[in-house]
């Protein structure tokens, strides 16, 4: 079992939930991480850099990146603040 946390510097940290030891730090986002969802050996993250990323928790590799498109008006840029 593991625990994950997203940070304002764009990092995602993965800990061993039993021992509390930091297992790895995932880098890829260029803005604060706003949402995380773990699904088995995968995790999905969303950040203020307007990307959603799919990660392998086994390897720490980013497997896919999707950019958020559009906004609600002139000059507005939406970010993803929730994942399910």
C-alpha positions as CSV (number, residue, x, y, z in Angstrom):
1,X,0.0,0.0,0.0
2,X,1.1,3.5,-0.7
3,X,0.2,7.1,0.0
4,X,0.6,9.9,-2.5
5,X,0.7,13.7,-2.2
6,X,0.8,16.6,-4.7
7,X,2.7,19.8,-4.0
8,X,2.8,23.4,-5.1
9,X,6.2,22.9,-6.8
10,X,4.7,20.3,-9.2
11,X,6.1,17.3,-7.5
12,X,4.2,14.2,-6.6
13,X,5.6,12.2,-3.7
14,X,4.9,8.5,-3.2
15,X,5.3,6.9,0.3
16,X,5.1,3.4,1.6
17,X,2.0,3.6,3.8
18,X,3.2,1.0,6.2
19,X,6.7,2.3,7.0
20,X,6.2,6.0,6.0
21,X,9.3,5.9,3.9
22,X,9.4,8.1,0.8
23,X,9.6,5.7,-2.2
24,X,10.0,8.2,-5.0
25,X,9.3,11.7,-6.2
26,X,7.6,12.1,-9.6
27,X,8.3,15.2,-11.7
28,X,6.5,16.3,-14.8
29,X,4.1,19.1,-13.9
30,X,5.2,22.7,-14.1
31,X,2.5,24.0,-11.7
32,X,0.9,23.1,-8.4
33,X,-0.7,19.6,-8.4
34,X,-4.4,20.0,-7.7
35,X,-5.8,16.5,-7.9
36,X,-4.7,12.9,-7.6
37,X,-6.5,9.6,-8.2
38,X,-5.0,6.2,-7.6
39,X,-6.3,3.2,-9.5
40,X,-4.3,0.1,-8.7
41,X,-0.8,0.5,-10.1
42,X,-1.7,3.7,-12.0
43,X,-2.3,7.2,-10.8
44,X,-3.8,10.2,-12.6
45,X,-2.8,13.8,-11.7
46,X,-4.0,17.2,-12.6
47,X,-2.1,20.5,-12.1
48,X,-2.2,24.2,-12.7
49,X,0.0,23.7,-15.7
50,X,-3.2,22.7,-17.5
51,X,-2.2,19.0,-17.9
52,X,-3.6,15.7,-16.8
53,X,-1.0,13.0,-16.5
54,X,-1.2,9.2,-16.2
55,X,1.6,7.6,-14.1
56,X,2.8,4.1,-13.4
57,X,3.2,3.8,-9.7
58,X,5.4,0.7,-10.2
59,X,8.1,2.5,-12.3
60,X,7.3,6.2,-11.7
61,X,7.1,6.9,-15.4
62,X,4.6,9.3,-16.9
63,X,2.7,7.1,-19.4
64,X,0.4,9.8,-21.0
65,X,-0.1,13.5,-20.9
66,X,-3.2,15.4,-22.0
67,X,-3.5,19.2,-22.2
68,X,-6.6,21.0,-21.0
69,X,-8.1,23.0,-23.8
70,X,-10.3,26.1,-23.8
71,X,-11.5,28.5,-21.2
72,X,-14.7,30.3,-20.1
73,X,-14.2,33.6,-21.9
74,X,-11.6,35.8,-23.4
75,X,-8.2,35.4,-21.7
76,X,-9.5,32.8,-19.3
77,X,-7.6,29.5,-18.9
78,X,-9.3,26.7,-17.1
79,X,-7.4,24.2,-14.9
80,X,-8.5,20.8,-13.7
81,X,-9.3,20.9,-9.9
82,X,-10.9,17.5,-9.4
83,X,-10.6,14.0,-10.8
84,X,-12.8,10.9,-10.2
